[in-house]
């Protein structure tokens, strides 16, 4: 038995999920309100027998690990560690050694960091200068200071080391946790004479610190962060997410700022769906982590060179992940904290008045170049076109090429010539990265539901498999549903139990089984036929619409031969739809 099976054997899925939302018995299953939508009628199902869950409103589903991943915004490894602690399973016994290359375990480092946070908190209460700074200068309340576990690191050089040493922590444990540095054979505190802000994971465990220089101190950088450790990775960590995730779910959007103190001030003012990255270095991991809670991400960076560059990078990443990225402009202040100190309502209003990121970027560059001059047009197109050409969606890309053409009063052909010239010098673009956690659009959600409902009927009812003749894998939107369709095509006469290949997609098959039980169990066969016909038509209609949109785009630049081929393909699609409509009407 491996670690995953051991955890499953000790925990029941209904108990794990029941800690996050109320569940009521519904026959063999449990039912509750979806934690991902604002539904009023319960459509979230848990099957203890199959050890799976499925949310009919959002069409998400899986096992206890995937549920924790969704709710906590963590990856599989972190979900396994969380559930292993809950189950009392020691993961070290399943590893080829413990900790990092035989070093301290993660649990031991977490204990050291938690002890350090408590030490710093006590030191803050005893340091008049630091306390005056957070209470008077930053205008933070005592409740806020306690909530965020803010502290102060003494400037003696060995205060924390001595404290942790008395508690029994070794030098190597302190160093691996990022709390001390070593010069020769001597260990000293990493942070000295600074305001300490703990960096916490999605469960609120301290994994590192941001140390801010106090006013009038003129040595060293303003901010120092914990170095990379086995617990803290700045390219993945999202500051404040442990306190913001519920508000992000409720508001269905997240705001990303530059500074940790911006986040803390925002939460104190009542805007709690706010987090921060390490400066402006937003990464794919950051965006993927946030889209587990909402698909609408709003960034609020400074409008300096670094902030604009970060926005440009974020646009490209967000496009690949199909994330709705927008920008919040600060008017009347240099950052959210300054705006909040003037009037919290100004920040609340700013959060609601966002601009789609590409539109914001075009408007920003318009203000910085002379679009009446040839050199200004060249510089503007140099700045904007690389972002436009990296957009993942061809329709959106086409739209913004037209926008730039109108802004510069130049032909679309000249812009396309510049794009083609530049593309020869660039590295080939990466393929889009699909995310299981990315929020689906309303249209994508309906299509995924249609796929699942039709496939669960075809899987359970062999007599409905005549529908397979008109279904192809390119009509489906996910790899797992395409895989199932391929299996059914190869063995259309075999019952579910006879299809051995289903083991490869076992969890998906279980989810489809749960959907069939809830939606179709007990219906007459003629009702199942009617439902299969309806779903088949909906799927084909969506496929034909999507294909014809692509044909329309290609026609704009097609030669005569290509035009004829494209028109023939359009007629084939019309016939496919007409034939299926006719067949289903007479069925």
C-alpha positions in Angstrom: 0.0 0.0 0.0 1.4 3.4 -1.0 0.9 6.7 0.9 -2.1 7.7 -1.2 -3.9 4.4 -0.5 -3.0 4.6 3.2 -4.5 8.1 3.5 -7.7 6.9 1.6 -8.0 3.9 3.9 -7.9 6.1 7.0 -10.2 9.0 5.8 -13.7 8.9 4.4 -14.3 11.4 1.6 -17.6 12.5 3.2 -15.8 13.4 6.4 -13.1 15.3 4.5 -15.6 17.3 2.4 -17.9 17.7 5.4 -15.3 19.9 7.1 -15.7 22.4 4.3 -19.5 22.4 3.7 -22.6 20.8 5.3 -23.6 17.5 3.7 -27.0 15.7 4.0 -27.6 12.0 3.3 -29.4 11.4 -0.1 -29.8 7.7 -0.5 -26.4 6.1 -0.9 -24.8 9.5 -1.5 -24.5 12.8 0.3 -25.7 16.1 -1.1 -24.8 19.8 -0.4 -24.6 23.3 -1.8 -21.8 23.9 -4.3 -18.8 25.7 -2.8 -17.8 27.0 -6.2 -21.1 28.7 -7.3 -23.8 30.7 -5.5 -26.5 28.1 -6.1 -29.6 27.8 -3.8 -30.6 24.2 -4.7 -28.0 21.6 -3.6 -26.3 19.9 -6.6 -22.9 18.9 -5.0 -22.8 15.1 -4.7 -20.5 12.9 -2.7 -20.3 9.1 -3.2 -18.8 7.2 -0.3 -19.0 4.0 -2.3 -17.0 5.3 -5.2 -14.9 7.7 -3.1 -15.6 10.6 -5.5 -17.4 13.9 -5.6 -19.1 15.8 -8.4 -20.5 19.3 -8.5 -23.2 19.5 -11.1 -23.3 23.3 -11.2 -19.6 23.8 -12.0 -19.0 20.3 -13.5 -16.0 19.8 -11.3 -15.3 16.5 -9.7 -12.7 14.0 -8.4 -11.5 12.4 -5.2 -10.7 13.8 -1.8 -7.3 15.0 -3.0 -8.7 17.0 -5.9 -11.3 18.6 -3.6 -8.7 19.8 -1.1 -6.6 21.1 -4.0 -9.6 23.1 -5.2 -10.6 24.4 -1.8 -7.1 25.2 -0.5 -5.5 26.3 -3.8 -2.7 23.8 -3.4 -1.0 21.2 -5.7 -1.3 17.5 -5.3 1.8 17.1 -3.1 0.6 19.7 -0.7 -2.9 18.2 -0.6 -1.4 14.8 0.2 0.7 16.3 3.0 -2.4 18.1 4.5 -4.5 14.9 4.4 -1.7 12.7 5.6 -1.4 14.9 8.7 -5.2 14.7 9.2 -5.0 10.9 8.9 -1.9 10.5 11.1 0.1 9.0 8.2 3.9 9.5 8.4 4.9 10.3 4.8 8.6 9.9 5.6 8.2 6.1 5.8 7.1 6.1 2.1 10.1 8.2 1.0 13.6 7.2 0.1 15.0 9.2 3.1 13.6 12.1 5.0 13.7 15.8 4.6 16.0 17.3 2.0 18.9 14.8 1.3 18.7 13.5 4.8 18.3 16.9 6.4 15.6 18.3 8.7 12.0 17.3 7.9 9.5 19.9 6.7 7.5 19.5 10.0 10.6 20.4 12.0 11.3 23.5 9.9 7.6 24.6 10.2 8.0 24.3 14.0 11.1 26.5 13.9 9.4 29.2 11.8 6.3 29.2 14.0 8.5 29.6 17.0 10.3 32.5 15.3 7.0 34.2 14.5 5.9 34.1 18.1 9.3 35.4 19.2 9.1 38.3 16.8 5.5 39.1 18.0 6.7 39.4 21.6 9.6 41.6 20.5 7.3 44.0 18.6 5.2 44.6 21.7 8.3 45.6 23.6 9.9 47.9 20.9 8.5 51.4 21.0 9.9 52.6 17.6 8.6 49.6 15.7 5.2 49.7 17.4 4.8 53.4 16.7 5.6 52.8 13.1 2.9 50.2 12.5 0.3 51.9 14.7 0.8 55.6 13.8 2.6 55.7 10.5 1.0 52.7 8.8 -2.3 53.2 10.8 -2.8 49.5 11.5 -4.9 48.4 14.4 -3.8 46.0 17.1 -6.3 43.5 15.8 -4.7 43.7 12.3 -1.2 43.3 13.8 -2.2 40.2 15.7 -4.2 38.7 12.8 -1.2 39.0 10.4 1.2 37.9 13.2 3.5 40.9 12.6 6.6 41.3 14.7 10.0 42.8 15.1 13.6 41.3 14.9 16.0 42.6 17.5 19.2 44.2 16.2 21.6 42.3 18.4 22.5 39.7 15.8 21.9 36.5 17.8 18.6 37.1 19.7 16.5 34.7 17.6 19.3 32.1 17.4 19.7 32.1 21.2 15.9 31.7 21.6 15.5 28.8 19.2 18.7 27.2 20.5 17.1 27.1 24.0 14.0 25.4 22.4 16.2 22.7 21.1 16.5 23.6 17.4 19.8 22.8 15.8 21.9 25.2 13.7 21.2 23.3 10.5 17.4 23.5 11.2 17.5 27.2 11.7 19.6 27.7 8.6 17.5 25.4 6.4 14.4 27.4 7.6 16.0 30.6 6.4 16.2 32.1 9.9 20.0 32.3 10.3 23.1 32.8 8.2 26.5 31.2 8.6 29.9 33.0 8.4 32.7 30.6 8.9 31.6 28.5 11.9 29.4 31.3 13.4 25.6 31.4 13.0 23.8 34.8 13.2 20.2 36.0 12.8 19.1 36.5 9.1 17.0 39.5 10.1 17.9 42.3 12.4 16.2 45.6 13.4 13.3 45.1 11.0 9.5 44.9 11.0 8.7 41.2 10.4 5.8 40.1 8.3 5.3 36.3 8.2 4.8 34.6 4.8 2.1 31.9 5.3 0.9 29.1 3.1 -2.7 28.6 2.2 -3.4 26.8 5.5 -1.8 29.7 7.5 1.5 28.0 8.4 4.5 30.3 8.5 7.0 29.4 5.7 9.2 32.5 5.7 9.3 36.2 6.4 9.4 39.6 4.7 11.5 42.0 6.7 10.9 45.7 6.2 13.4 48.4 7.1 12.1 50.9 9.7 12.1 54.7 9.0 15.4 56.5 9.4 17.3 53.3 8.9 19.6 53.9 5.9 21.5 50.6 5.7 20.6 47.7 3.4 17.6 47.3 1.1 14.1 48.4 2.2 12.8 44.8 2.0 14.5 41.5 2.6 12.8 38.1 2.0 13.5 34.7 3.3 15.8 33.0 0.8 14.6 30.0 -1.2 14.0 27.0 1.0 12.2 23.7 0.8 9.2 25.5 2.2 9.3 28.9 0.6 9.5 29.5 -3.2 8.8 33.1 -4.2 7.8 32.1 -7.7 4.9 30.2 -6.3 4.0 31.8 -3.0 1.0 34.2 -2.9 1.1 36.5 0.1 -2.2 36.7 2.1 -4.0 33.9 0.2 -4.8 32.1 3.5 -6.9 35.0 4.6 -8.1 36.1 1.1 -9.3 32.8 -0.5 -12.8 32.9 1.0 -13.4 36.5 -0.1 -12.0 35.7 -3.6 -14.5 32.9 -3.9 -17.4 35.1 -2.7 -16.5 38.0 -4.9 -15.4 35.9 -7.9 -12.2 38.0 -8.4 -8.8 38.5 -6.9 -6.7 41.7 -6.7 -2.9 41.3 -6.9 -0.8 44.2 -5.5 3.0 44.7 -5.2 3.4 45.1 -1.5 2.6 43.0 1.5 1.6 46.1 3.5 -0.8 47.1 0.7 -2.5 43.7 1.2 -2.7 44.2 5.0 -4.1 47.7 4.7 -6.7 46.5 2.2 -7.9 43.7 4.4 -8.2 46.1 7.3 -10.3 48.5 5.1 -12.7 45.7 4.2 -11.5 44.7 0.8 -10.2 41.2 1.6 -10.0 39.6 -1.9 -6.4 41.1 -2.1 -3.1 39.3 -2.3 0.5 40.1 -3.4 3.4 38.5 -5.2 7.0 39.1 -4.4 7.2 42.6 -5.9 6.0 42.6 -9.5 7.4 39.1 -10.4 4.1 37.5 -11.3 4.6 33.9 -12.6 2.5 31.2 -14.2 2.4 29.4 -10.9 0.9 32.5 -9.2 -1.9 32.8 -11.8 -2.6 29.1 -11.8 -2.9 29.2 -8.0 -5.3 32.1 -8.1 -7.5 30.6 -10.8 -8.3 27.8 -8.5 -10.5 30.4 -6.7 -11.6 32.8 -9.4 -11.0 33.3 -13.1 -11.1 37.2 -12.9 -7.7 38.5 -11.8 -7.1 42.2 -11.4 -3.5 43.5 -11.0 -2.5 46.8 -9.3 1.1 47.5 -10.0 2.9 50.8 -10.2 2.9 52.4 -13.6 6.7 52.5 -13.7 8.9 50.5 -16.1 9.0 47.5 -13.8 5.2 47.5 -13.3 4.4 47.8 -17.0 6.9 45.0 -17.9 5.3 42.8 -15.2 1.8 43.6 -16.7 3.0 42.6 -20.2 4.4 39.3 -18.9 1.2 38.6 -17.0 -0.9 39.3 -20.1 0.9 36.6 -22.1 0.6 34.1 -19.2 -3.0 34.9 -18.6 -3.8 34.4 -22.3 -2.3 30.9 -22.3 -4.3 30.0 -19.1 -7.5 31.6 -20.4 -7.7 33.9 -17.4 -9.6 37.2 -17.5 -6.8 39.7 -16.6 -7.5 43.4 -15.9 -5.6 46.3 -14.4 -6.6 48.7 -11.6 -5.4 52.3 -11.9 -4.6 54.2 -8.8 -5.8 57.8 -9.0 -4.9 60.1 -6.1 -2.2 58.0 -4.6 1.0 56.1 -5.5 -0.2 52.7 -4.1 -3.3 51.1 -2.4 -1.9 51.8 1.1 -1.7 55.6 0.4 -5.1 55.6 -1.2 -6.6 53.8 1.8 -5.0 56.2 4.3 -6.7 59.1 2.4 -10.1 57.4 2.3 -10.8 53.6 2.2 -13.8 54.2 -0.1 -11.4 55.5 -2.8 -9.7 52.1 -2.8 -13.0 50.2 -2.8 -14.1 52.2 -5.9 -10.7 51.7 -7.6 -11.1 47.9 -7.3 -14.4 47.9 -9.1 -13.2 50.2 -11.9 -10.8 47.9 -13.8 -9.7 47.9 -17.4 -9.1 44.8 -19.5 -5.3 44.4 -19.4 -4.6 44.6 -23.2 -6.8 47.7 -23.5 -5.1 49.3 -20.5 -1.7 48.6 -22.1 -2.6 50.1 -25.4 -4.0 53.2 -23.6 -0.8 53.5 -21.5 1.5 53.4 -24.5 -0.7 55.9 -26.4 0.1 58.5 -23.7 3.9 57.9 -24.1 4.4 58.1 -27.9 3.6 60.6 -30.6 1.3 58.7 -32.8 1.3 61.4 -35.4 5.0 60.9 -36.2 6.6 57.9 -38.0 9.0 57.3 -35.2 6.2 57.4 -32.6 4.2 54.9 -34.7 7.2 52.6 -35.0 7.9 52.7 -31.2 4.2 52.2 -30.3 3.9 49.2 -32.6 7.2 47.9 -31.2 5.8 48.0 -27.7 2.3 46.7 -28.4 2.5 44.2 -31.2 4.6 41.6 -29.3 1.9 41.4 -26.7 -0.9 41.2 -29.2 0.8 38.4 -31.2 1.3 36.4 -28.1 -2.4 36.3 -27.3 -3.6 32.7 -27.4 -7.0 33.3 -28.8 -6.9 34.0 -32.6 -10.2 36.0 -32.5 -8.8 38.3 -29.7 -5.5 38.6 -31.6 -7.4 39.6 -34.8 -9.4 42.2 -32.8 -6.4 43.9 -31.4 -4.5 44.0 -34.7 -7.5 46.0 -36.0 -7.4 48.2 -32.9 -3.7 49.0 -33.4 -4.3 49.6 -37.1 -6.9 52.2 -36.3 -4.9 53.9 -33.6 -1.9 54.3 -35.9 -3.9 55.1 -39.0 -1.9 52.5 -40.9 -3.1 49.5 -43.0 -3.6 46.1 -41.4 -1.3 44.6 -44.1 1.6 46.7 -42.9 1.2 45.5 -39.3 0.9 41.9 -40.5 4.1 42.4 -42.5 5.9 43.7 -39.4 4.5 40.8 -37.3 5.8 38.2 -39.9 9.2 39.9 -40.1 9.5 39.9 -36.3 8.3 36.3 -35.9 11.2 35.0 -37.9 13.6 36.3 -35.2 11.6 35.0 -32.3 11.6 31.7 -30.6 8.6 29.5 -31.5 5.8 30.1 -29.1 5.0 27.5 -26.5 1.9 25.4 -26.8 -1.0 26.5 -24.7 -0.9 25.0 -21.2 -4.2 23.5 -20.1 -5.1 23.9 -16.4 -7.5 21.5 -14.7 -8.2 24.3 -12.2 -8.7 27.2 -14.5 -12.3 28.6 -14.2 -14.4 27.8 -17.3 -16.4 30.4 -19.1 -20.2 29.9 -19.1 -20.1 28.6 -22.7 -17.2 26.2 -21.9 -19.0 25.0 -18.7 -22.2 24.2 -20.7 -20.2 22.3 -23.3 -18.3 20.2 -20.7 -21.6 19.3 -19.1 -23.1 18.3 -22.4 -20.1 16.1 -23.1 -20.3 14.4 -19.8 -24.0 13.8 -19.8 -24.0 12.3 -23.3 -21.0 10.2 -22.6 -22.4 8.8 -19.4 -25.5 7.7 -21.4 -23.4 6.1 -24.1 -21.2 4.4 -21.5 -24.2 2.9 -19.5 -26.6 2.2 -22.3 -25.1 0.0 -25.1 -28.4 0.4 -27.1 -27.7 4.2 -27.5 -24.3 3.7 -29.1 -25.7 4.3 -32.6 -25.0 7.9 -31.7 -21.2 7.2 -32.0 -21.3 7.2 -35.8 -21.6 11.0 -35.9 -19.4 11.8 -32.9 -15.7 12.6 -33.4 -13.0 13.4 -30.9 -12.5 17.0 -32.2 -16.1 17.7 -31.1 -15.0 17.3 -27.4 -13.0 19.7 -25.4 -11.1 17.6 -22.9 -8.5 14.8 -23.2 -10.3 12.5 -20.8 -13.6 12.7 -22.7 -11.8 12.2 -26.0 -10.1 9.1 -24.5 -13.5 7.6 -23.5 -15.0 8.3 -26.9 -12.1 6.5 -28.6 -12.6 3.5 -26.3 -16.4 3.4 -27.1 -15.6 3.7 -30.9 -13.3 0.7 -30.7 -15.7 -1.5 -28.8 -19.2 -0.2 -29.3 -20.9 -3.5 -28.5 -19.1 -4.1 -25.1 -20.8 -3.3 -21.8 -19.1 -1.0 -19.3 -17.8 -4.0 -17.3 -16.2 -5.5 -20.4 -14.3 -2.4 -21.3 -10.9 -3.1 -19.7 -9.4 0.1 -21.2 -11.6 2.2 -18.8 -9.1 1.6 -16.0 -6.9 4.3 -17.5 -9.6 6.9 -16.8 -11.1 5.2 -13.8 -11.9 8.3 -11.8 -13.6 10.0 -14.8 -15.7 6.9 -15.3 -16.8 6.9 -11.6 -17.8 10.6 -12.0 -19.9 9.7 -15.0 -21.5 6.9 -13.1 -22.5 9.3 -10.3 -24.0 11.7 -12.9 -26.0 8.8 -14.5 -27.3 7.8 -11.1 -28.4 11.3 -10.3 -29.8 12.3 -13.7 -31.0 9.3 -15.5 -31.4 6.3 -13.1 -35.0 4.9 -13.4 -36.0 6.7 -16.6 -37.7 4.8 -19.4 -35.5 3.9 -22.4 -37.5 6.2 -24.7 -36.7 9.1 -22.3 -33.0 8.2 -22.5 -33.2 8.2 -26.3 -34.8 11.7 -26.3 -32.1 13.0 -23.9 -29.3 11.5 -26.0 -30.7 13.0 -29.1 -30.9 16.4 -27.5 -27.4 16.3 -26.2 -26.0 15.1 -29.5 -27.6 17.9 -31.4 -26.3 20.5 -28.9 -22.8 19.1 -29.1 -22.8 19.1 -32.9 -24.4 22.6 -33.1 -21.6 24.0 -30.9 -18.9 22.1 -33.0 -20.3 23.4 -36.3 -20.5 27.0 -34.9 -16.9 26.8 -33.7 -15.6 25.4 -37.0 -17.5 27.9 -39.1 -16.0 30.8 -37.0 -12.5 29.4 -37.9 -13.5 29.2 -41.5 -14.6 32.8 -41.5 -11.2 33.9 -40.1 -9.3 31.9 -42.8 -11.4 33.2 -45.6 -10.1 36.7 -45.0 -6.7 35.8 -46.3 -7.5 32.8 -48.5 -6.7 32.5 -52.2 -9.2 31.2 -54.7 -8.3 27.5 -54.2 -8.3 27.8 -50.5 -11.6 29.7 -50.6 -13.3 26.9 -52.5 -12.0 24.3 -50.1 -13.2 26.3 -47.1 -16.6 26.8 -48.6 -16.9 23.1 -49.3 -16.0 22.4 -45.6 -18.7 24.9 -44.5 -21.3 23.1 -46.7 -20.2 19.7 -45.2 -20.7 21.1 -41.7 -24.2 22.4 -42.7 -25.1 18.9 -44.0 -23.8 17.3 -40.8 -26.1 19.5 -38.7 -29.1 19.1 -41.1 -28.7 15.3 -41.2 -28.5 14.9 -37.5 -31.5 17.3 -36.9 -33.5 15.2 -39.3 -32.5 11.9 -37.8 -33.3 13.0 -34.3 -36.7 14.5 -35.3 -37.7 11.1 -36.8 -36.1 9.0 -34.0 
